[in-house]
Amino acid sequence: TCPMCRTESQISFPSRYWYKCSEEKHRLALDEKLFEHKLMLATFSIMTSAVL
């Protein structure tokens, strides 16, 4: 399902977080969200290692 509009999607995203929606604008938004999520994780791990 698409977390934005809750519709079942046929195209699955290569990750366990999201499934791509058939609507292009949702698909783009999901790509951005996934990128932000990865960026956040990377920043967090850098910060943690700096503290330690």
N, CA, C, O and CB atoms as a CASP TS submission, in Angstrom:
PFRMAT TS
TARGET T0000
AUTHOR 0000-0000-0000
METHOD Language model
MODEL 1
PARENT N/A
ATOM      1  N   THR     1       0.826  -1.215   0.000  1.00  0.00           N
ATOM      2  CA  THR     1       0.000   0.000   0.000  1.00  0.00           C
ATOM      3  C   THR     1       0.855   1.258   0.000  1.00  0.00           C
ATOM      4  O   THR     1       1.974   1.284   0.514  1.00  0.00           O
ATOM      5  CB  THR     1      -0.932   0.010   1.211  1.00  0.00           C
ATOM      6  N   CYS     2       0.293   2.280  -0.587  1.00  0.00           N
ATOM      7  CA  CYS     2       0.966   3.577  -0.587  1.00  0.00           C
ATOM      8  C   CYS     2       0.641   4.266   0.728  1.00  0.00           C
ATOM      9  O   CYS     2      -0.536   4.426   1.049  1.00  0.00           O
ATOM     10  CB  CYS     2       0.530   4.457  -1.814  1.00  0.00           C
ATOM     11  N   PRO     3       1.634   4.678   1.498  1.00  0.00           N
ATOM     12  CA  PRO     3       1.357   5.332   2.787  1.00  0.00           C
ATOM     13  C   PRO     3       0.718   6.704   2.643  1.00  0.00           C
ATOM     14  O   PRO     3       0.242   7.275   3.624  1.00  0.00           O
ATOM     15  CB  PRO     3       2.629   5.465   3.575  1.00  0.00           C
ATOM     16  N   MET     4       0.704   7.240   1.417  1.00  0.00           N
ATOM     17  CA  MET     4       0.127   8.566   1.226  1.00  0.00           C
ATOM     18  C   MET     4      -1.362   8.517   0.920  1.00  0.00           C
ATOM     19  O   MET     4      -2.138   9.298   1.470  1.00  0.00           O
ATOM     20  CB  MET     4       0.848   9.284   0.115  1.00  0.00           C
ATOM     21  N   CYS     5      -1.763   7.602   0.043  1.00  0.00           N
ATOM     22  CA  CYS     5      -3.179   7.560  -0.318  1.00  0.00           C
ATOM     23  C   CYS     5      -3.809   6.209  -0.010  1.00  0.00           C
ATOM     24  O   CYS     5      -4.988   5.991  -0.288  1.00  0.00           O
ATOM     25  CB  CYS     5      -3.350   7.881  -1.790  1.00  0.00           C
ATOM     26  N   ARG     6      -3.024   5.303   0.563  1.00  0.00           N
ATOM     27  CA  ARG     6      -3.524   3.996   0.998  1.00  0.00           C
ATOM     28  C   ARG     6      -4.042   3.104  -0.125  1.00  0.00           C
ATOM     29  O   ARG     6      -4.843   2.201   0.117  1.00  0.00           O
ATOM     30  CB  ARG     6      -4.610   4.194   1.987  1.00  0.00           C
ATOM     31  N   THR     7      -3.594   3.349  -1.337  1.00  0.00           N
ATOM     32  CA  THR     7      -4.021   2.482  -2.427  1.00  0.00           C
ATOM     33  C   THR     7      -3.011   1.361  -2.607  1.00  0.00           C
ATOM     34  O   THR     7      -1.815   1.544  -2.383  1.00  0.00           O
ATOM     35  CB  THR     7      -4.186   3.282  -3.738  1.00  0.00           C
ATOM     36  N   GLU     8      -3.497   0.220  -3.004  1.00  0.00           N
ATOM     37  CA  GLU     8      -2.613  -0.907  -3.281  1.00  0.00           C
ATOM     38  C   GLU     8      -1.790  -0.585  -4.513  1.00  0.00           C
ATOM     39  O   GLU     8      -2.310  -0.055  -5.495  1.00  0.00           O
ATOM     40  CB  GLU     8      -3.418  -2.222  -3.478  1.00  0.00           C
ATOM     41  N   SER     9      -0.520  -0.903  -4.464  1.00  0.00           N
ATOM     42  CA  SER     9       0.323  -0.578  -5.608  1.00  0.00           C
ATOM     43  C   SER     9       0.916  -1.844  -6.201  1.00  0.00           C
ATOM     44  O   SER     9       1.160  -2.820  -5.492  1.00  0.00           O
ATOM     45  CB  SER     9       1.438   0.395  -5.202  1.00  0.00           C
ATOM     46  N   GLN    10       1.142  -1.818  -7.492  1.00  0.00           N
ATOM     47  CA  GLN    10       1.686  -2.976  -8.185  1.00  0.00           C
ATOM     48  C   GLN    10       3.206  -2.949  -8.192  1.00  0.00           C
ATOM     49  O   GLN    10       3.851  -3.997  -8.174  1.00  0.00           O
ATOM     50  CB  GLN    10       1.158  -3.037  -9.609  1.00  0.00           C
ATOM     51  N   ILE    11       3.780  -1.741  -8.217  1.00  0.00           N
ATOM     52  CA  ILE    11       5.230  -1.613  -8.293  1.00  0.00           C
ATOM     53  C   ILE    11       5.781  -1.540  -6.875  1.00  0.00           C
ATOM     54  O   ILE    11       5.449  -0.616  -6.133  1.00  0.00           O
ATOM     55  CB  ILE    11       5.647  -0.358  -9.123  1.00  0.00           C
ATOM     56  N   SER    12       6.595  -2.474  -6.500  1.00  0.00           N
ATOM     57  CA  SER    12       7.148  -2.433  -5.151  1.00  0.00           C
ATOM     58  C   SER    12       8.497  -1.731  -5.158  1.00  0.00           C
ATOM     59  O   SER    12       9.309  -1.921  -6.064  1.00  0.00           O
ATOM     60  CB  SER    12       7.285  -3.853  -4.575  1.00  0.00           C
ATOM     61  N   PHE    13       8.716  -0.941  -4.163  1.00  0.00           N
ATOM     62  CA  PHE    13       9.951  -0.194  -4.019  1.00  0.00           C
ATOM     63  C   PHE    13      11.034  -1.169  -3.561  1.00  0.00           C
ATOM     64  O   PHE    13      10.736  -2.077  -2.785  1.00  0.00           O
ATOM     65  CB  PHE    13       9.785   0.996  -3.011  1.00  0.00           C
ATOM     66  N   PRO    14      12.269  -1.016  -4.011  1.00  0.00           N
ATOM     67  CA  PRO    14      13.310  -1.946  -3.559  1.00  0.00           C
ATOM     68  C   PRO    14      13.747  -1.674  -2.115  1.00  0.00           C
ATOM     69  O   PRO    14      14.927  -1.443  -1.849  1.00  0.00           O
ATOM     70  CB  PRO    14      14.520  -1.860  -4.484  1.00  0.00           C
ATOM     71  N   SER    15      12.807  -1.703  -1.208  1.00  0.00           N
ATOM     72  CA  SER    15      13.116  -1.483   0.199  1.00  0.00           C
ATOM     73  C   SER    15      11.913  -1.911   1.012  1.00  0.00           C
ATOM     74  O   SER    15      10.809  -2.019   0.477  1.00  0.00           O
ATOM     75  CB  SER    15      13.487   0.008   0.481  1.00  0.00           C
ATOM     76  N   ARG    16      12.108  -2.157   2.296  1.00  0.00           N
ATOM     77  CA  ARG    16      10.962  -2.614   3.085  1.00  0.00           C
ATOM     78  C   ARG    16      10.131  -1.448   3.599  1.00  0.00           C
ATOM     79  O   ARG    16       9.067  -1.653   4.184  1.00  0.00           O
ATOM     80  CB  ARG    16      11.433  -3.464   4.256  1.00  0.00           C
ATOM     81  N   TYR    17      10.610  -0.226   3.383  1.00  0.00           N
ATOM     82  CA  TYR    17       9.893   0.932   3.918  1.00  0.00           C
ATOM     83  C   TYR    17       8.667   1.319   3.114  1.00  0.00           C
ATOM     84  O   TYR    17       7.594   1.532   3.678  1.00  0.00           O
ATOM     85  CB  TYR    17      10.811   2.097   3.992  1.00  0.00           C
ATOM     86  N   TRP    18       8.817   1.412   1.800  1.00  0.00           N
ATOM     87  CA  TRP    18       7.746   1.965   0.983  1.00  0.00           C
ATOM     88  C   TRP    18       7.371   1.073  -0.178  1.00  0.00           C
ATOM     89  O   TRP    18       8.174   0.272  -0.657  1.00  0.00           O
ATOM     90  CB  TRP    18       8.138   3.307   0.470  1.00  0.00           C
ATOM     91  N   TYR    19       6.146   1.224  -0.618  1.00  0.00           N
ATOM     92  CA  TYR    19       5.722   0.655  -1.896  1.00  0.00           C
ATOM     93  C   TYR    19       5.347   1.818  -2.779  1.00  0.00           C
ATOM     94  O   TYR    19       4.674   2.753  -2.345  1.00  0.00           O
ATOM     95  CB  TYR    19       4.526  -0.358  -1.732  1.00  0.00           C
ATOM     96  N   LYS    20       5.784   1.757  -4.016  1.00  0.00           N
ATOM     97  CA  LYS    20       5.511   2.861  -4.924  1.00  0.00           C
ATOM     98  C   LYS    20       4.044   2.879  -5.325  1.00  0.00           C
ATOM     99  O   LYS    20       3.427   1.838  -5.550  1.00  0.00           O
ATOM    100  CB  LYS    20       6.397   2.768  -6.164  1.00  0.00           C
ATOM    101  N   CYS    21       3.518   4.061  -5.405  1.00  0.00           N
ATOM    102  CA  CYS    21       2.133   4.250  -5.813  1.00  0.00           C
ATOM    103  C   CYS    21       2.098   4.440  -7.321  1.00  0.00           C
ATOM    104  O   CYS    21       3.083   4.854  -7.932  1.00  0.00           O
ATOM    105  CB  CYS    21       1.485   5.463  -5.080  1.00  0.00           C
ATOM    106  N   SER    22       0.948   4.131  -7.913  1.00  0.00           N
ATOM    107  CA  SER    22       0.813   4.300  -9.364  1.00  0.00           C
ATOM    108  C   SER    22       0.753   5.779  -9.736  1.00  0.00           C
ATOM    109  O   SER    22       1.014   6.155 -10.879  1.00  0.00           O
ATOM    110  CB  SER    22      -0.445   3.575  -9.876  1.00  0.00           C
ATOM    111  N   GLU    23       0.405   6.612  -8.753  1.00  0.00           N
ATOM    112  CA  GLU    23       0.367   8.052  -9.018  1.00  0.00           C
ATOM    113  C   GLU    23       1.779   8.613  -8.972  1.00  0.00           C
ATOM    114  O   GLU    23       2.503   8.451  -7.990  1.00  0.00           O
ATOM    115  CB  GLU    23      -0.541   8.783  -7.995  1.00  0.00           C
ATOM    116  N   GLU    24       2.148   9.274 -10.055  1.00  0.00           N
ATOM    117  CA  GLU    24       3.528   9.758 -10.198  1.00  0.00           C
ATOM    118  C   GLU    24       3.925  10.708  -9.076  1.00  0.00           C
ATOM    119  O   GLU    24       5.035  10.618  -8.553  1.00  0.00           O
ATOM    120  CB  GLU    24       3.701  10.453 -11.539  1.00  0.00           C
ATOM    121  N   LYS    25       3.027  11.621  -8.700  1.00  0.00           N
ATOM    122  CA  LYS    25       3.381  12.606  -7.670  1.00  0.00           C
ATOM    123  C   LYS    25       3.620  11.938  -6.319  1.00  0.00           C
ATOM    124  O   LYS    25       4.479  12.371  -5.551  1.00  0.00           O
ATOM    125  CB  LYS    25       2.278  13.662  -7.540  1.00  0.00           C
ATOM    126  N   HIS    26       2.862  10.886  -6.032  1.00  0.00           N
ATOM    127  CA  HIS    26       3.088  10.159  -4.791  1.00  0.00           C
ATOM    128  C   HIS    26       4.413   9.421  -4.856  1.00  0.00           C
ATOM    129  O   HIS    26       5.156   9.351  -3.876  1.00  0.00           O
ATOM    130  CB  HIS    26       1.939   9.179  -4.515  1.00  0.00           C
ATOM    131  N   ARG    27       4.692   8.873  -6.030  1.00  0.00           N
ATOM    132  CA  ARG    27       5.927   8.123  -6.215  1.00  0.00           C
ATOM    133  C   ARG    27       7.133   9.018  -5.957  1.00  0.00           C
ATOM    134  O   ARG    27       8.086   8.617  -5.288  1.00  0.00           O
ATOM    135  CB  ARG    27       5.993   7.528  -7.630  1.00  0.00           C
ATOM    136  N   LEU    28       7.080  10.228  -6.493  1.00  0.00           N
ATOM    137  CA  LEU    28       8.176  11.178  -6.298  1.00  0.00           C
ATOM    138  C   LEU    28       8.301  11.556  -4.830  1.00  0.00           C
ATOM    139  O   LEU    28       9.404  11.633  -4.290  1.00  0.00           O
ATOM    140  CB  LEU    28       7.962  12.435  -7.154  1.00  0.00           C
ATOM    141  N   ALA    29       7.164  11.792  -4.190  1.00  0.00           N
ATOM    142  CA  ALA    29       7.174  12.168  -2.778  1.00  0.00           C
ATOM    143  C   ALA    29       7.753  11.043  -1.921  1.00  0.00           C
ATOM    144  O   ALA    29       8.475  11.295  -0.957  1.00  0.00           O
ATOM    145  CB  ALA    29       5.754  12.518  -2.306  1.00  0.00           C
ATOM    146  N   LEU    30       7.428   9.806  -2.281  1.00  0.00           N
ATOM    147  CA  LEU    30       7.950   8.670  -1.521  1.00  0.00           C
ATOM    148  C   LEU    30       9.446   8.531  -1.696  1.00  0.00           C
ATOM    149  O   LEU    30      10.162   8.194  -0.753  1.00  0.00           O
ATOM    150  CB  LEU    30       7.259   7.385  -1.943  1.00  0.00           C
ATOM    151  N   ASP    31       9.923   8.792  -2.914  1.00  0.00           N
ATOM    152  CA  ASP    31      11.362   8.751  -3.156  1.00  0.00           C
ATOM    153  C   ASP    31      12.073   9.775  -2.280  1.00  0.00           C
ATOM    154  O   ASP    31      13.123   9.493  -1.702  1.00  0.00           O
ATOM    155  CB  ASP    31      11.673   9.009  -4.643  1.00  0.00           C
ATOM    156  N   GLU    32      11.481  10.979  -2.188  1.00  0.00           N
ATOM    157  CA  GLU    32      12.067  12.032  -1.363  1.00  0.00           C
ATOM    158  C   GLU    32      12.079  11.621   0.097  1.00  0.00           C
ATOM    159  O   GLU    32      13.078  11.804   0.793  1.00  0.00           O
ATOM    160  CB  GLU    32      11.300  13.346  -1.536  1.00  0.00           C
ATOM    161  N   LYS    33      10.976  11.068   0.557  1.00  0.00           N
ATOM    162  CA  LYS    33      10.885  10.643   1.954  1.00  0.00           C
ATOM    163  C   LYS    33      11.932   9.583   2.271  1.00  0.00           C
ATOM    164  O   LYS    33      12.577   9.623   3.318  1.00  0.00           O
ATOM    165  CB  LYS    33       9.484  10.106   2.261  1.00  0.00           C
ATOM    166  N   LEU    34      12.089   8.642   1.358  1.00  0.00           N
ATOM    167  CA  LEU    34      13.064   7.578   1.565  1.00  0.00           C
ATOM    168  C   LEU    34      14.472   8.150   1.626  1.00  0.00           C
ATOM    169  O   LEU    34      15.287   7.733   2.450  1.00  0.00           O
ATOM    170  CB  LEU    34      12.964   6.530   0.451  1.00  0.00           C
ATOM    171  N   PHE    35      14.752   9.109   0.746  1.00  0.00           N
ATOM    172  CA  PHE    35      16.060   9.746   0.727  1.00  0.00           C
ATOM    173  C   PHE    35      16.309  10.483   2.036  1.00  0.00           C
ATOM    174  O   PHE    35      17.388  10.386   2.619  1.00  0.00           O
ATOM    175  CB  PHE    35      16.174  10.710  -0.462  1.00  0.00           C
ATOM    176  N   GLU    36      15.295  11.226   2.495  1.00  0.00           N
ATOM    177  CA  GLU    36      15.412  11.948   3.761  1.00  0.00           C
ATOM    178  C   GLU    36      15.682  10.979   4.902  1.00  0.00           C
ATOM    179  O   GLU    36      16.492  11.251   5.788  1.00  0.00           O
ATOM    180  CB  GLU    36      14.139  12.761   4.044  1.00  0.00           C
ATOM    181  N   HIS    37      14.996   9.852   4.865  1.00  0.00           N
ATOM    182  CA  HIS    37      15.151   8.848   5.907  1.00  0.00           C
ATOM    183  C   HIS    37      16.584   8.315   5.946  1.00  0.00           C
ATOM    184  O   HIS    37      17.174   8.176   7.017  1.00  0.00           O
ATOM    185  CB  HIS    37      14.164   7.699   5.688  1.00  0.00           C
ATOM    186  N   LYS    38      17.129   8.023   4.784  1.00  0.00           N
ATOM    187  CA  LYS    38      18.504   7.523   4.706  1.00  0.00           C
ATOM    188  C   LYS    38      19.493   8.579   5.172  1.00  0.00           C
ATOM    189  O   LYS    38      20.466   8.274   5.862  1.00  0.00           O
ATOM    190  CB  LYS    38      18.837   7.087   3.274  1.00  0.00           C
ATOM    191  N   LEU    39      19.232   9.830   4.786  1.00  0.00           N
ATOM    192  CA  LEU    39      20.089  10.942   5.162  1.00  0.00           C
ATOM    193  C   LEU    39      20.079  11.110   6.680  1.00  0.00           C
ATOM    194  O   LEU    39      21.120  11.331   7.299  1.00  0.00           O
ATOM    195  CB  LEU    39      19.633  12.243   4.465  1.00  0.00           C
ATOM    196  N   MET    40      18.889  11.001   7.266  1.00  0.00           N
ATOM    197  CA  MET    40      18.722  11.142   8.698  1.00  0.00           C
ATOM    198  C   MET    40      19.509  10.057   9.434  1.00  0.00           C
ATOM    199  O   MET    40      20.201  10.336  10.413  1.00  0.00           O
ATOM    200  CB  MET    40      17.235  11.079   9.072  1.00  0.00           C
ATOM    201  N   LEU    41      19.397   8.831   8.958  1.00  0.00           N
ATOM    202  CA  LEU    41      20.126   7.721   9.580  1.00  0.00           C
ATOM    203  C   LEU    41      21.630   7.932   9.507  1.00  0.00           C
ATOM    204  O   LEU    41      22.349   7.678  10.472  1.00  0.00           O
ATOM    205  CB  LEU    41      19.757   6.399   8.911  1.00  0.00           C
ATOM    206  N   ALA    42      22.100   8.400   8.353  1.00  0.00           N
ATOM    207  CA  ALA    42      23.530   8.635   8.173  1.00  0.00           C
ATOM    208  C   ALA    42      24.023   9.725   9.120  1.00  0.00           C
ATOM    209  O   ALA    42      25.052   9.572   9.780  1.00  0.00           O
ATOM    210  CB  ALA    42      23.831   9.020   6.719  1.00  0.00           C
ATOM    211  N   THR    43      23.277  10.825   9.178  1.00  0.00           N
ATOM    212  CA  THR    43      23.638  11.938  10.059  1.00  0.00           C
ATOM    213  C   THR    43      23.666  11.479  11.509  1.00  0.00           C
ATOM    214  O   THR    43      24.573  11.825  12.266  1.00  0.00           O
ATOM    215  CB  THR    43      22.651  13.109   9.889  1.00  0.00           C
ATOM    216  N   PHE    44      22.664  10.696  11.885  1.00  0.00           N
ATOM    217  CA  PHE    44      22.566  10.198  13.251  1.00  0.00           C
ATOM    218  C   PHE    44      23.772   9.339  13.615  1.00  0.00           C
ATOM    219  O   PHE    44      24.335   9.479  14.701  1.00  0.00           O
ATOM    220  CB  PHE    44      21.280   9.399  13.431  1.00  0.00           C
ATOM    221  N   SER    45      24.169   8.449  12.705  1.00  0.00           N
ATOM    222  CA  SER    45      25.302   7.566  13.002  1.00  0.00           C
ATOM    223  C   SER    45      26.610   8.343  13.074  1.00  0.00           C
ATOM    224  O   SER    45      27.492   8.003  13.864  1.00  0.00           O
ATOM    225  CB  SER    45      25.410   6.466  11.944  1.00  0.00           C
ATOM    226  N   ILE    46      26.741   9.390  12.250  1.00  0.00           N
ATOM    227  CA  ILE    46      27.942  10.233  12.299  1.00  0.00           C
ATOM    228  C   ILE    46      28.005  10.964  13.639  1.00  0.00           C
ATOM    229  O   ILE    46      29.054  11.022  14.282  1.00  0.00           O
ATOM    230  CB  ILE    46      27.952  11.253  11.121  1.00  0.00           C
ATOM    231  N   MET    47      26.854  11.525  14.050  1.00  0.00           N
ATOM    232  CA  MET    47      26.791  12.249  15.316  1.00  0.00           C
ATOM    233  C   MET    47      27.110  11.337  16.494  1.00  0.00           C
ATOM    234  O   MET    47      27.842  11.720  17.407  1.00  0.00           O
ATOM    235  CB  MET    47      25.413  12.873  15.499  1.00  0.00           C
ATOM    236  N   THR    48      26.560  10.139  16.467  1.00  0.00           N
ATOM    237  CA  THR    48      26.800   9.203  17.570  1.00  0.00           C
ATOM    238  C   THR    48      28.263   8.815  17.666  1.00  0.00           C
ATOM    239  O   THR    48      28.820   8.743  18.761  1.00  0.00           O
ATOM    240  CB  THR    48      25.949   7.955  17.400  1.00  0.00           C
ATOM    241  N   SER    49      28.885   8.565  16.528  1.00  0.00           N
ATOM    242  CA  SER    49      30.296   8.174  16.553  1.00  0.00           C
ATOM    243  C   SER    49      31.184   9.344  16.978  1.00  0.00           C
ATOM    244  O   SER    49      32.250   9.138  17.558  1.00  0.00           O
ATOM    245  CB  SER    49      30.732   7.656  15.174  1.00  0.00           C
ATOM    246  N   ALA    50      30.746  10.570  16.690  1.00  0.00           N
ATOM    247  CA  ALA    50      31.505  11.751  17.101  1.00  0.00           C
ATOM    248  C   ALA    50      31.456  11.907  18.623  1.00  0.00           C
ATOM    249  O   ALA    50      32.446  12.278  19.252  1.00  0.00           O
ATOM    250  CB  ALA    50      30.953  13.023  16.410  1.00  0.00           C
ATOM    251  N   VAL    51      30.296  11.618  19.198  1.00  0.00           N
ATOM    252  CA  VAL    51      30.129  11.700  20.648  1.00  0.00           C
ATOM    253  C   VAL    51      30.984  10.637  21.335  1.00  0.00           C
ATOM    254  O   VAL    51      31.643  10.913  22.337  1.00  0.00           O
ATOM    255  CB  VAL    51      28.641  11.531  21.037  1.00  0.00           C
ATOM    256  N   LEU    52      30.967   9.441  20.798  1.00  0.00           N
ATOM    257  CA  LEU    52      31.762   8.350  21.371  1.00  0.00           C
ATOM    258  C   LEU    52      33.220   8.518  20.962  1.00  0.00           C
ATOM    259  O   LEU    52      34.064   7.705  21.339  1.00  0.00           O
ATOM    260  CB  LEU    52      31.221   6.964  20.914  1.00  0.00           C
TER
END
